[in-house]
Amino acid sequence: MSQTPDVVPEAPLDQTEHGLEPAGPGWFVLNAREAAWRHAPGRSAICLFEGDGEAEFDQLGINVGVLEPGQIMAMYHWEADQEDFLVLSGEAVAIVEGEERRLRAWDLLHCPAGARHTIVGAGDGPCIVVAVGARDRSTGPEWGGYERNDAAARHGASVEQETDVPAEAYAGLVRRGPARYRDGWLPE
């Protein structure tokens, strides 16, 4: 018979100027509207529930992204682990292995390890996407990479040259910085 594990403590939540962030390991409950976000003009807004690293999630990354029409979630890339994306509201275009697919509320995009992909906001309003990714192999030097793709390039989501360095892939875009949640990013 297995031994019962020690009690997992509740992580404290620190109030920062940009919202609440977990301040250490443990379990917690955090509403996306109260959490710290990352945003830049012309870029999608992202709620990073794990904050800036104090409570980094070891096994599974999860965030909520808000994409306006034409905004890219990420540059066209592949990762060494599985990623999945659930559209909660709005519309988007998924570009997977060079193929474009329309996404609408409650569509799930599943990307096995190695699948090249990105998502671009579409329609006439914001698109809200929950992104989930495994972290077994996608956090070290062999995490994945960015590749040139014509379909992604038509949406401004492709690198010119293949790279595995995020700073190179995003050099032409304004870097997202810490931000406080803004009314209207998430529906009621």
C-alpha positions as a Markdown table, in Angstrom:
| # | Residue | x | y | z |
|---|---|---|---|---|
| 1 | Met | 0.0 | 0.0 | 0.0 |
| 2 | Ser | 1.3 | 3.4 | -0.9 |
| 3 | Gln | 2.0 | 6.0 | 1.8 |
| 4 | Thr | -0.1 | 9.1 | 1.9 |
| 5 | Pro | 1.9 | 12.1 | 0.7 |
| 6 | Asp | 2.6 | 15.1 | 3.0 |
| 7 | Val | 0.0 | 17.9 | 3.0 |
| 8 | Val | 0.7 | 20.2 | 0.1 |
| 9 | Pro | 0.6 | 23.8 | 1.4 |
| 10 | Glu | -1.5 | 26.6 | -0.1 |
| 11 | Ala | 0.8 | 29.0 | -2.0 |
| 12 | Pro | 0.6 | 32.6 | -0.9 |
| 13 | Leu | -0.6 | 35.1 | -3.5 |
| 14 | Asp | 1.3 | 38.4 | -3.7 |
| 15 | Gln | -0.4 | 41.6 | -4.8 |
| 16 | Thr | 1.8 | 43.3 | -7.4 |
| 17 | Glu | 1.0 | 46.5 | -9.3 |
| 18 | His | -0.1 | 44.2 | -12.2 |
| 19 | Gly | -2.3 | 41.8 | -10.2 |
| 20 | Leu | -2.0 | 38.7 | -8.0 |
| 21 | Glu | 0.9 | 36.2 | -8.5 |
| 22 | Pro | 1.6 | 33.0 | -6.6 |
| 23 | Ala | 4.6 | 33.6 | -4.4 |
| 24 | Gly | 5.8 | 30.0 | -4.0 |
| 25 | Pro | 5.0 | 26.4 | -4.6 |
| 26 | Gly | 1.7 | 24.8 | -3.5 |
| 27 | Trp | -2.0 | 24.8 | -4.6 |
| 28 | Phe | -3.9 | 28.0 | -5.1 |
| 29 | Val | -7.1 | 29.5 | -6.5 |
| 30 | Leu | -6.7 | 32.6 | -8.7 |
| 31 | Asn | -9.3 | 34.3 | -10.9 |
| 32 | Ala | -7.9 | 35.5 | -14.3 |
| 33 | Arg | -9.3 | 39.0 | -13.8 |
| 34 | Glu | -7.3 | 39.3 | -10.6 |
| 35 | Ala | -4.1 | 37.8 | -11.9 |
| 36 | Ala | -1.1 | 39.5 | -13.5 |
| 37 | Trp | -1.1 | 39.7 | -17.3 |
| 38 | Arg | 1.3 | 40.4 | -20.1 |
| 39 | His | 0.4 | 42.7 | -22.9 |
| 40 | Ala | 1.8 | 45.1 | -25.5 |
| 41 | Pro | 0.1 | 47.4 | -28.1 |
| 42 | Gly | -0.8 | 45.3 | -31.1 |
| 43 | Arg | -0.1 | 42.0 | -29.3 |
| 44 | Ser | -2.4 | 39.5 | -27.7 |
| 45 | Ala | -2.9 | 39.8 | -23.9 |
| 46 | Ile | -1.9 | 36.7 | -21.9 |
| 47 | Cys | -2.8 | 35.7 | -18.3 |
| 48 | Leu | 0.1 | 33.7 | -16.9 |
| 49 | Phe | -1.3 | 32.0 | -13.8 |
| 50 | Glu | 2.1 | 31.0 | -12.6 |
| 51 | Gly | 3.3 | 34.6 | -12.6 |
| 52 | Asp | 7.0 | 35.4 | -13.4 |
| 53 | Gly | 8.5 | 32.2 | -12.1 |
| 54 | Glu | 8.0 | 32.1 | -8.3 |
| 55 | Ala | 5.5 | 29.2 | -8.7 |
| 56 | Glu | 6.6 | 27.8 | -12.1 |
| 57 | Phe | 4.4 | 24.9 | -13.1 |
| 58 | Asp | 6.8 | 21.9 | -13.6 |
| 59 | Gln | 4.5 | 19.6 | -15.6 |
| 60 | Leu | 1.8 | 21.6 | -17.3 |
| 61 | Gly | 1.8 | 25.2 | -18.6 |
| 62 | Ile | -1.6 | 26.9 | -18.8 |
| 63 | Asn | -2.6 | 30.4 | -19.8 |
| 64 | Val | -5.6 | 32.4 | -21.2 |
| 65 | Gly | -4.9 | 34.5 | -24.3 |
| 66 | Val | -7.1 | 37.3 | -25.7 |
| 67 | Leu | -6.5 | 37.9 | -29.4 |
| 68 | Glu | -8.1 | 40.7 | -31.4 |
| 69 | Pro | -8.6 | 40.1 | -35.1 |
| 70 | Gly | -5.3 | 39.9 | -36.9 |
| 71 | Gln | -3.2 | 39.5 | -33.7 |
| 72 | Ile | -1.0 | 36.5 | -33.5 |
| 73 | Met | -0.7 | 34.2 | -30.5 |
| 74 | Ala | 2.8 | 33.2 | -31.3 |
| 75 | Met | 5.2 | 33.0 | -34.2 |
| 76 | Tyr | 4.8 | 29.8 | -36.3 |
| 77 | His | 6.7 | 27.1 | -34.3 |
| 78 | Trp | 6.9 | 23.6 | -33.0 |
| 79 | Glu | 7.6 | 22.3 | -29.5 |
| 80 | Ala | 9.0 | 19.0 | -28.2 |
| 81 | Asp | 5.9 | 18.5 | -26.1 |
| 82 | Gln | 2.1 | 18.4 | -26.8 |
| 83 | Glu | 0.1 | 21.6 | -26.8 |
| 84 | Asp | -3.6 | 22.1 | -26.9 |
| 85 | Phe | -5.8 | 25.1 | -27.4 |
| 86 | Leu | -9.5 | 25.5 | -26.5 |
| 87 | Val | -11.4 | 28.5 | -28.0 |
| 88 | Leu | -13.8 | 29.8 | -25.4 |
| 89 | Ser | -15.3 | 32.6 | -27.5 |
| 90 | Gly | -14.7 | 34.5 | -30.7 |
| 91 | Glu | -13.0 | 33.3 | -33.9 |
| 92 | Ala | -9.4 | 32.5 | -34.9 |
| 93 | Val | -7.4 | 30.9 | -37.7 |
| 94 | Ala | -5.1 | 28.0 | -36.8 |
| 95 | Ile | -2.2 | 27.4 | -39.1 |
| 96 | Val | -1.0 | 23.9 | -38.6 |
| 97 | Glu | 1.6 | 22.2 | -40.8 |
| 98 | Gly | 1.0 | 25.0 | -43.3 |
| 99 | Glu | -2.8 | 24.4 | -43.4 |
| 100 | Glu | -5.3 | 27.0 | -42.3 |
| 101 | Arg | -8.3 | 26.0 | -40.3 |
| 102 | Arg | -11.1 | 28.3 | -38.9 |
| 103 | Leu | -11.6 | 28.0 | -35.2 |
| 104 | Arg | -14.7 | 29.1 | -33.3 |
| 105 | Ala | -16.0 | 28.8 | -29.7 |
| 106 | Trp | -15.5 | 25.3 | -28.2 |
| 107 | Asp | -13.1 | 24.1 | -31.0 |
| 108 | Leu | -10.1 | 22.3 | -29.7 |
| 109 | Leu | -6.8 | 22.4 | -31.6 |
| 110 | His | -4.6 | 19.5 | -30.6 |
| 111 | Cys | -0.9 | 19.7 | -31.5 |
| 112 | Pro | 1.1 | 16.6 | -30.8 |
| 113 | Ala | 4.9 | 17.1 | -30.2 |
| 114 | Gly | 6.5 | 18.4 | -33.3 |
| 115 | Ala | 3.4 | 19.8 | -35.0 |
| 116 | Arg | 4.2 | 23.3 | -36.4 |
| 117 | His | 1.5 | 25.8 | -35.6 |
| 118 | Thr | 0.2 | 29.2 | -34.5 |
| 119 | Ile | -3.1 | 30.9 | -34.0 |
| 120 | Val | -4.3 | 34.3 | -35.3 |
| 121 | Gly | -7.3 | 36.2 | -34.1 |
| 122 | Ala | -10.1 | 36.5 | -36.7 |
| 123 | Gly | -13.8 | 37.6 | -36.9 |
| 124 | Asp | -15.0 | 40.9 | -35.7 |
| 125 | Gly | -14.1 | 40.8 | -32.0 |
| 126 | Pro | -11.8 | 39.3 | -29.5 |
| 127 | Cys | -11.0 | 35.5 | -29.4 |
| 128 | Ile | -10.3 | 33.9 | -26.0 |
| 129 | Val | -8.2 | 30.8 | -26.0 |
| 130 | Val | -7.0 | 28.6 | -23.2 |
| 131 | Ala | -3.6 | 27.2 | -24.0 |
| 132 | Val | -2.2 | 24.1 | -22.3 |
| 133 | Gly | 1.2 | 22.6 | -22.9 |
| 134 | Ala | 3.2 | 19.7 | -21.4 |
| 135 | Arg | 6.6 | 20.6 | -19.9 |
| 136 | Asp | 8.5 | 17.4 | -20.1 |
| 137 | Arg | 10.8 | 18.3 | -23.0 |
| 138 | Ser | 9.8 | 21.8 | -24.0 |
| 139 | Thr | 11.6 | 23.9 | -21.4 |
| 140 | Gly | 15.3 | 23.2 | -22.1 |
| 141 | Pro | 17.6 | 23.8 | -25.0 |
| 142 | Glu | 15.9 | 21.2 | -27.2 |
| 143 | Trp | 12.4 | 22.8 | -26.6 |
| 144 | Gly | 11.5 | 23.2 | -30.3 |
| 145 | Gly | 12.0 | 26.0 | -32.9 |
| 146 | Tyr | 10.6 | 28.5 | -35.3 |
| 147 | Glu | 10.3 | 27.9 | -39.0 |
| 148 | Arg | 9.4 | 29.9 | -42.1 |
| 149 | Asn | 6.0 | 29.2 | -43.5 |
| 150 | Asp | 4.1 | 30.9 | -46.3 |
| 151 | Ala | 0.6 | 30.6 | -44.7 |
| 152 | Ala | 1.9 | 32.0 | -41.4 |
| 153 | Ala | 3.7 | 34.8 | -43.2 |
| 154 | Arg | 0.5 | 36.0 | -44.8 |
| 155 | His | -0.7 | 36.6 | -41.2 |
| 156 | Gly | 2.5 | 38.1 | -40.0 |
| 157 | Ala | 3.3 | 35.0 | -37.9 |
| 158 | Ser | 6.4 | 33.6 | -39.6 |
| 159 | Val | 10.1 | 34.1 | -39.1 |
| 160 | Glu | 12.3 | 34.9 | -42.1 |
| 161 | Gln | 15.0 | 32.5 | -41.0 |
| 162 | Glu | 14.7 | 29.3 | -38.9 |
| 163 | Thr | 15.8 | 29.7 | -35.3 |
| 164 | Asp | 15.3 | 28.2 | -31.9 |
| 165 | Val | 16.0 | 31.5 | -30.1 |
| 166 | Pro | 12.7 | 33.3 | -29.1 |
| 167 | Ala | 14.4 | 36.7 | -29.0 |
| 168 | Glu | 15.3 | 36.3 | -32.6 |
| 169 | Ala | 11.9 | 35.1 | -33.6 |
| 170 | Tyr | 10.1 | 38.0 | -31.9 |
| 171 | Ala | 12.7 | 40.7 | -32.7 |
| 172 | Gly | 10.3 | 42.6 | -35.0 |
| 173 | Leu | 7.4 | 42.7 | -32.5 |
| 174 | Val | 6.9 | 44.8 | -29.4 |
| 175 | Arg | 7.7 | 42.7 | -26.3 |
| 176 | Arg | 4.8 | 42.0 | -24.0 |
| 177 | Gly | 5.3 | 43.5 | -20.6 |
| 178 | Pro | 3.6 | 43.1 | -17.2 |
| 179 | Ala | 0.0 | 44.5 | -17.3 |
| 180 | Arg | -3.0 | 44.6 | -15.2 |
| 181 | Tyr | -6.2 | 43.0 | -16.4 |
| 182 | Arg | -8.4 | 45.4 | -18.5 |
| 183 | Asp | -12.2 | 45.4 | -18.4 |
| 184 | Gly | -13.5 | 43.8 | -21.6 |
| 185 | Trp | -10.7 | 41.3 | -22.2 |
| 186 | Leu | -12.9 | 38.5 | -20.7 |
| 187 | Pro | -16.6 | 38.2 | -21.1 |
| 188 | Glu | -18.8 | 38.3 | -18.0 |
